[in-house]
Amino acid sequence: MSARDVVVPVSAPAGVATGSPTEDGSPLDGDLWSAGVTRGADGALRVAGVDVREIAATFGTPAYVLDEADFRARARAYRDAFTRAFAAIGTEVDVYYAGKAFLSVAVARWAHEEGLRVDTATGGELAVALRAGVPGADIGLHGNNKSDTELTRALDAGVGRIIVDSLTEIERLADAVRARGDGRPAPVMVRVTTGVHAGGHEYIATAHEDQKFGLSIAGGQAAAALLAVLARPELELRGIHSHIGSQILDPTGFTEAARKLLRLRAELATESGYLMAEVDLGGGFGIAYLPDDVPIDPVRVAGELARVVGDVCGVLGTPVPRISIEPGRAIVGPTTFTVYEIGTVKEVTVDGPPAFTRTYVSVDGGMSDNLRPALYDARYTAALASRTGSAEQVQCRVVGKHCESGDIVVHDVFLPADVARGDLLAVPATGAYGRSMASNYNHVPRPPVLAVTNGTVRTLIRRETEADLHALDQG
């Protein structure tokens, strides 16, 4: 590792069973579940006043159950925290909802109604945001390998910013704008890598040098890209963008990255006379997945970032830029739990030393609706959702129905020893990347996304059917 790299600590994944016993055997942690989730006297979970057993009976399982009021509240929390913190140093903030975490027409609409813009990573996500009625000016487009079609769609929609990711893309985009001949320059930000490492897994730490995103500050490519944008009149350089990783629980990475971005901004102003108006600090704000996790606090991180930005700009002698951020997981992740029906339950003796018995609890979903445990070794917890568990607690592993030994939903969790076929099980904090990464592995249709608010359940994305899968197969 070079001296320019900064490693930011994150919480380590737990290796022991979660959900330690309480009076009813199934604790509900306020950081893990949405604000609307409660447990009734009969032990059944309720969300926004609706019994999870009713949801399962009406819509089937597995299903993603999203608390709309909680989503809106978390969106407002980030908007308000960053607006207040940066107003104190004399600048404004744009909060972009990172659609890659989970995007649907309704969710894009909710985010925009709560004062957020929408960040998209592909033409497909851009199409969803536009269908939701989000104005092009309030949409950003990311992507390390945008197609000509995606760039054209972004220009047609008048997106507020296109985040360019390579020197060749700069030229391609400028040429596309020139070919249109309408005289309107494309608004551009340049994605850079800062060398600040943060995130819970190598694949989601996105600011180290050896990866596909962005242009290196240390290697000089970032400065070259900024000058290349300035050299093309078809492009309007709005600013610089950085994304240091995902599931970050320590604000240190954000503040260190901000220092590097602000220095790059000042250096470009000295060299070219052009002072970029905006700096995007990215997303990656972490949430709780396990009872011991402490989610990042938007008020704290906004305050620390505003202090650092104000101080660094003061030392550099540059005006404070407009700031933008891109929370996705932090807004949608805790709003949603996945409800499953339990099928096969069996005990497995694990060789020691010491030898022990683990109960394997199979559910009617798995890696097709939550790929993160298999992809990132991500850890989750679970709770019995349909009744009170009166039996002693035993160490369990929740597994899916797919033809893979790595099809694990929850590695270790305490559940009542009498857990049985037909019980409902809920896994919290699945709003981010659950449905977004879902697949049809083993030809399993993807679950629905159900929004619950004020005692009402409605379908945001319907359950796939076998007919949907067959419709793609041309025989």
C-alpha positions in Angstrom: 0.0 0.0 0.0 1.4 3.4 -0.9 1.7 6.3 1.5 -1.0 8.2 -0.3 -3.6 5.5 0.5 -5.8 5.9 3.6 -7.5 2.9 5.2 -10.6 3.7 7.1 -11.8 1.2 9.8 -15.3 -0.3 9.5 -17.2 -2.6 11.8 -16.1 -6.2 11.3 -18.7 -8.8 10.4 -20.0 -10.7 13.3 -19.1 -14.4 13.7 -21.5 -15.4 16.4 -25.2 -15.8 16.5 -27.3 -12.7 16.8 -30.7 -12.0 18.3 -29.7 -13.1 21.8 -32.7 -14.2 23.9 -35.1 -11.7 25.5 -38.4 -12.2 27.2 -40.2 -13.3 24.0 -37.1 -14.7 22.3 -37.2 -12.3 19.4 -35.9 -8.8 20.0 -36.6 -5.9 17.7 -33.7 -3.5 17.5 -34.7 0.0 16.6 -31.6 0.4 14.3 -32.4 -2.7 12.4 -36.1 -2.3 11.7 -38.2 0.5 10.3 -39.9 2.8 12.8 -43.3 1.3 11.9 -42.4 -2.2 12.9 -43.8 -3.5 16.2 -44.5 -6.8 17.8 -48.0 -7.5 19.1 -48.9 -9.3 22.3 -49.4 -12.5 20.2 -45.8 -12.2 19.0 -46.7 -11.4 15.4 -44.9 -8.5 13.7 -46.8 -5.5 12.4 -45.7 -2.8 10.1 -47.6 0.5 9.9 -50.4 -1.3 11.7 -50.7 -4.3 9.3 -50.1 -7.8 10.6 -47.4 -9.6 8.7 -49.5 -12.7 8.7 -52.1 -10.8 6.7 -49.5 -9.6 4.3 -48.2 -13.2 3.8 -51.7 -14.6 3.4 -52.7 -12.0 0.8 -49.5 -11.5 -1.2 -47.5 -14.7 -0.5 -43.9 -15.2 0.5 -41.2 -14.3 0.1 -41.9 -10.6 -0.1 -40.1 -7.4 0.5 -42.2 -5.2 2.9 -41.3 -1.5 2.8 -42.4 1.1 5.3 -43.2 4.2 3.2 -43.3 6.7 6.1 -39.9 5.4 7.3 -38.4 5.9 3.8 -39.7 9.5 3.7 -38.5 10.2 7.2 -35.0 9.0 6.4 -34.9 11.0 3.2 -35.8 14.1 5.2 -33.3 13.4 7.8 -30.4 13.4 5.3 -31.8 16.5 3.5 -32.3 18.4 6.7 -29.0 17.4 8.4 -26.8 18.4 5.5 -28.8 21.5 4.6 -28.4 22.9 8.1 -24.8 21.9 8.5 -23.6 23.5 5.3 -25.8 26.5 5.6 -23.7 27.3 8.7 -20.7 27.7 6.4 -22.5 29.6 3.7 -23.2 27.0 1.0 -26.0 24.7 -0.2 -26.3 21.0 -0.5 -28.0 18.7 -3.1 -28.9 15.3 -1.7 -29.2 12.7 -4.5 -31.0 9.4 -3.7 -28.7 6.7 -5.0 -31.2 4.7 -7.1 -28.9 1.6 -7.4 -29.8 0.7 -3.8 -33.4 0.2 -4.9 -35.4 2.0 -7.5 -39.0 1.9 -8.6 -41.3 4.6 -10.0 -42.9 5.1 -6.6 -39.6 5.3 -4.7 -38.1 7.8 -7.2 -41.3 9.9 -6.7 -41.1 9.7 -2.9 -37.5 10.8 -2.9 -38.2 13.8 -5.2 -41.3 14.8 -3.1 -39.0 14.9 0.0 -36.7 17.3 -1.7 -34.1 14.9 -3.0 -32.7 14.5 -6.5 -32.1 11.1 -8.0 -28.8 9.5 -9.0 -28.9 6.8 -11.7 -26.2 4.4 -12.8 -27.6 3.1 -16.1 -30.0 4.0 -18.8 -32.6 1.7 -17.2 -32.4 3.5 -13.9 -32.6 6.8 -15.8 -35.8 5.6 -17.5 -37.4 4.8 -14.2 -36.6 8.2 -12.7 -38.0 9.9 -15.8 -41.2 7.7 -15.7 -41.6 8.8 -12.1 -41.8 12.4 -13.2 -38.5 13.5 -11.8 -37.3 16.4 -14.0 -34.1 15.8 -16.0 -32.4 18.6 -14.2 -32.8 16.8 -10.9 -31.2 13.6 -12.2 -27.6 12.6 -12.4 -26.1 9.8 -14.6 -23.2 7.7 -13.4 -21.5 4.7 -15.1 -18.0 3.6 -16.0 -19.0 2.3 -19.4 -21.9 4.4 -20.7 -23.2 3.4 -24.1 -23.9 5.9 -26.8 -27.6 5.2 -26.3 -27.3 6.1 -22.6 -25.5 9.3 -23.3 -28.0 10.3 -25.9 -30.9 9.5 -23.5 -29.2 11.7 -20.8 -28.8 14.6 -23.3 -32.4 14.2 -24.5 -33.7 14.3 -21.0 -31.6 17.3 -20.0 -30.1 15.6 -17.0 -28.5 17.9 -14.5 -25.1 16.3 -14.6 -23.3 13.5 -16.3 -20.5 12.0 -14.2 -17.7 11.1 -16.7 -15.4 8.3 -15.8 -12.6 8.2 -18.4 -10.8 10.4 -20.9 -12.4 8.6 -23.8 -15.8 9.2 -22.4 -15.1 12.9 -22.2 -14.3 13.0 -25.9 -17.3 10.8 -26.8 -19.7 13.0 -24.9 -18.3 16.2 -26.4 -18.5 14.7 -29.9 -22.1 13.7 -29.2 -23.0 17.2 -28.1 -21.4 18.8 -31.1 -23.3 16.4 -33.4 -26.6 17.5 -31.9 -25.8 21.1 -32.9 -28.2 22.7 -30.5 -25.5 24.8 -28.8 -26.2 23.5 -25.3 -23.2 22.2 -23.5 -23.5 19.1 -21.4 -23.2 19.5 -17.6 -20.3 17.4 -16.5 -18.6 16.2 -13.3 -15.4 14.2 -13.3 -15.3 11.1 -11.0 -11.9 10.8 -9.3 -10.3 8.3 -7.0 -8.9 9.7 -3.9 -7.0 6.7 -2.5 -9.2 6.7 0.6 -10.4 3.1 1.3 -13.7 2.5 3.1 -16.3 -0.1 3.0 -17.1 -3.5 4.4 -15.7 -5.6 1.5 -13.0 -5.2 -1.1 -15.6 -5.1 -3.9 -17.5 -2.2 -2.4 -14.5 0.0 -1.4 -14.4 2.1 -4.6 -11.7 4.7 -4.1 -8.6 2.7 -4.1 -6.5 2.9 -7.3 -6.7 -0.7 -8.6 -10.4 -0.8 -9.7 -12.6 0.3 -12.5 -14.1 3.5 -11.3 -12.8 7.0 -11.7 -9.6 8.8 -12.5 -6.7 8.8 -10.1 -5.7 12.0 -8.3 -2.3 10.5 -7.3 -1.6 9.2 -10.8 -2.4 12.5 -12.5 -5.3 11.3 -14.6 -7.9 13.3 -12.6 -6.1 16.6 -13.4 -5.7 15.6 -17.0 -9.5 14.8 -17.2 -10.4 18.1 -15.7 -8.3 20.0 -18.2 -9.7 17.9 -21.0 -13.2 18.9 -20.1 -12.3 22.6 -20.0 -10.8 22.2 -23.5 -14.1 21.1 -25.0 -16.6 24.0 -25.3 -19.4 21.3 -25.7 -18.9 20.5 -22.0 -19.6 22.5 -18.9 -17.4 21.5 -16.0 -19.6 21.5 -12.9 -17.2 19.9 -10.5 -15.6 16.7 -9.2 -17.1 13.6 -7.8 -15.8 10.9 -5.4 -17.3 7.7 -4.0 -15.1 6.0 -1.5 -17.1 2.9 -0.8 -20.3 1.4 0.7 -21.5 0.5 4.2 -19.2 3.0 5.8 -19.8 3.4 9.6 -16.9 5.8 10.3 -17.1 9.4 9.0 -13.3 9.7 8.8 -13.1 8.4 5.3 -15.5 11.1 4.1 -13.6 13.9 5.7 -10.2 12.7 4.4 -11.7 12.4 0.9 -13.1 15.9 1.1 -9.7 17.3 1.9 -8.2 15.7 -1.2 -11.0 16.9 -3.4 -10.8 20.4 -2.2 -7.1 20.5 -2.8 -7.6 19.2 -6.3 -10.2 21.9 -6.9 -7.8 24.6 -5.7 -4.9 23.3 -7.8 -7.1 23.3 -10.9 -8.0 26.9 -10.2 -4.4 27.9 -9.8 -3.4 26.1 -13.1 -6.3 27.1 -15.3 -8.1 30.0 -13.6 -11.3 27.9 -13.4 -12.8 27.3 -10.0 -15.3 24.4 -10.0 -18.6 25.3 -8.4 -19.4 21.9 -6.9 -17.9 18.9 -5.0 -19.7 15.7 -4.7 -18.7 13.6 -1.7 -20.6 10.5 -2.8 -22.5 8.0 -0.7 -21.9 4.8 1.2 -23.4 5.9 4.5 -23.7 2.7 6.6 -26.6 1.1 8.4 -27.1 -1.5 11.1 -27.4 -5.1 9.9 -26.7 -6.7 13.3 -27.7 -5.8 16.8 -24.2 -4.5 17.7 -23.9 -2.3 14.6 -24.1 1.5 15.1 -25.4 3.2 11.9 -23.8 6.4 10.8 -25.6 9.4 12.1 -26.5 12.0 9.4 -26.3 14.9 11.8 -22.8 13.8 13.0 -21.4 13.2 9.5 -22.9 16.3 8.1 -21.5 18.4 10.9 -18.0 16.9 10.6 -17.9 17.3 6.9 -19.1 20.9 7.0 -16.4 21.7 9.6 -13.7 20.1 7.4 -14.9 21.7 4.2 -15.0 25.2 5.8 -11.6 24.8 7.5 -9.9 23.5 4.3 -11.3 26.1 2.1 -10.2 28.7 4.6 -6.6 27.5 4.5 -6.7 27.2 0.7 -8.2 30.6 0.3 -11.0 29.3 -2.0 -14.8 29.9 -1.6 -16.8 27.0 -0.2 -18.2 25.0 -3.1 -21.8 23.7 -3.4 -21.8 20.2 -1.9 -23.7 17.1 -3.1 -24.0 13.7 -1.5 -25.7 10.4 -2.6 -27.2 8.3 0.2 -29.0 5.2 -1.0 -28.7 2.3 1.4 -29.0 4.7 4.4 -32.4 5.8 3.2 -34.0 2.6 1.9 -32.1 -0.2 3.7 -33.7 -0.1 7.1 -37.2 0.6 5.7 -37.7 -2.9 4.4 -37.7 -6.4 5.7 -38.1 -9.7 3.8 -40.7 -12.1 5.1 -40.3 -15.8 4.3 -42.2 -18.9 5.1 -40.2 -21.6 6.9 -40.0 -25.0 5.3 -37.5 -27.8 6.2 -36.0 -27.6 9.7 -33.2 -30.0 10.6 -30.3 -30.4 13.0 -26.8 -30.8 11.8 -23.9 -31.9 14.0 -20.8 -29.9 13.4 -17.5 -31.6 14.2 -15.4 -29.8 16.8 -13.5 -29.4 18.7 -15.8 -28.7 20.3 -18.6 -30.5 18.4 -22.0 -28.7 18.4 -25.4 -28.9 16.9 -26.7 -26.2 14.5 -30.3 -26.0 13.4 -30.7 -25.4 9.7 -33.9 -23.4 8.9 -34.8 -23.4 5.2 -37.0 -20.6 3.8 -38.8 -20.2 0.5 -36.3 -17.7 -0.9 -32.6 -17.3 -0.6 -29.8 -16.0 -2.7 -32.2 -15.1 -5.6 -33.7 -12.4 -3.4 -30.7 -11.5 -1.3 -27.4 -12.1 -3.0 -25.3 -10.1 -0.5 -24.4 -12.9 1.9 -23.1 -15.0 -1.0 -21.4 -12.1 -2.8 -19.9 -10.2 0.1 -20.3 -12.6 3.0 -22.7 -10.0 4.4 -24.3 -10.8 7.7 -27.9 -10.4 8.7 -30.1 -11.3 11.6 -33.7 -12.6 11.7 -36.8 -12.8 13.9 -39.7 -15.1 14.2 -42.5 -13.0 12.7 -45.8 -14.9 13.1 -45.9 -15.9 16.8 -44.2 -15.7 20.1 -41.4 -18.1 20.5 -41.8 -19.7 24.0 -39.1 -22.5 23.6 -35.5 -22.1 24.5 -33.3 -20.4 22.0 -31.0 -22.5 19.8 -28.3 -21.5 17.3 -29.7 -21.5 13.8 -28.5 -20.9 10.2 -31.2 -19.6 7.8 -30.7 -21.0 4.3 -32.5 -20.7 1.0 -34.0 -23.2 -1.4 -31.4 -22.9 -4.2 -29.0 -25.6 -5.4 -26.0 -24.0 -3.7 -24.3 -24.8 -0.4 -23.5 -21.1 -0.1 -27.2 -20.2 -0.3 -27.2 -18.7 3.2 -29.6 -15.9 4.2 -28.5 -15.5 7.9 -25.3 -17.2 9.0 -26.0 -17.4 12.7 -29.0 -16.4 14.7 -30.8 -17.5 17.8 -34.4 -18.7 17.2 -36.8 -20.7 19.3 -36.2 -24.4 19.3 -39.7 -25.1 18.3 -39.4 -23.1 15.0 -41.3 -25.2 12.5 -42.6 -25.5 8.9 -45.2 -22.8 8.2 -43.8 -20.2 10.6 -43.0 -16.8 9.2 -39.5 -15.4 9.5 -38.5 -11.8 8.9 -35.0 -10.6 7.9 -34.6 -6.8 8.5 -32.6 -4.2 6.6 -33.1 -5.7 3.2 -34.3 -2.6 1.4 -30.9 -1.9 -0.2 -29.7 -4.2 -2.9 -32.1 -7.0 -2.1 -34.5 -6.5 -5.0 -31.9 -4.6 -7.0 -29.6 -7.6 -7.1 -32.4 -10.2 -7.2 -32.2 -12.9 -9.9 -34.1 -15.8 -11.3 -31.5 -18.4 -10.3 -33.0 -21.9 -10.5 -35.9 -20.3 -12.4 -37.3 -18.8 -9.2 -39.6 -15.8 -9.8 -38.5 -12.6 -8.0 -40.6 -11.5 -5.0 -42.9 -8.5 -4.9 -42.1 -5.2 -3.2 -45.0 -4.1 -1.0 -45.4 -0.6 0.4 -47.2 -0.3 3.7 -48.5 3.0 5.0 -51.3 4.0 7.4 -52.7 0.4 7.6 -52.7 -0.1 3.8 -50.6 -2.4 1.7 -50.0 -1.8 -2.0 -47.8 -3.4 -4.6 -44.9 -1.3 -5.9 -43.4 -4.2 -8.0 -45.5 -7.3 -8.5 -44.3 -10.8 -8.0 -42.9 -12.4 -11.1 -44.6 -15.5 -12.3 -43.5 -18.5 -14.2 -45.3 -17.0 -17.2 -43.0 -14.0 -17.0 -40.0 -16.3 -17.2 -41.5 -18.4 -20.0 -42.3 -15.2 -22.0 -38.6 -14.6 -22.4 -37.9 -18.1 -23.6 -38.4 -18.2 -27.4 -38.2 -22.0 -27.5 
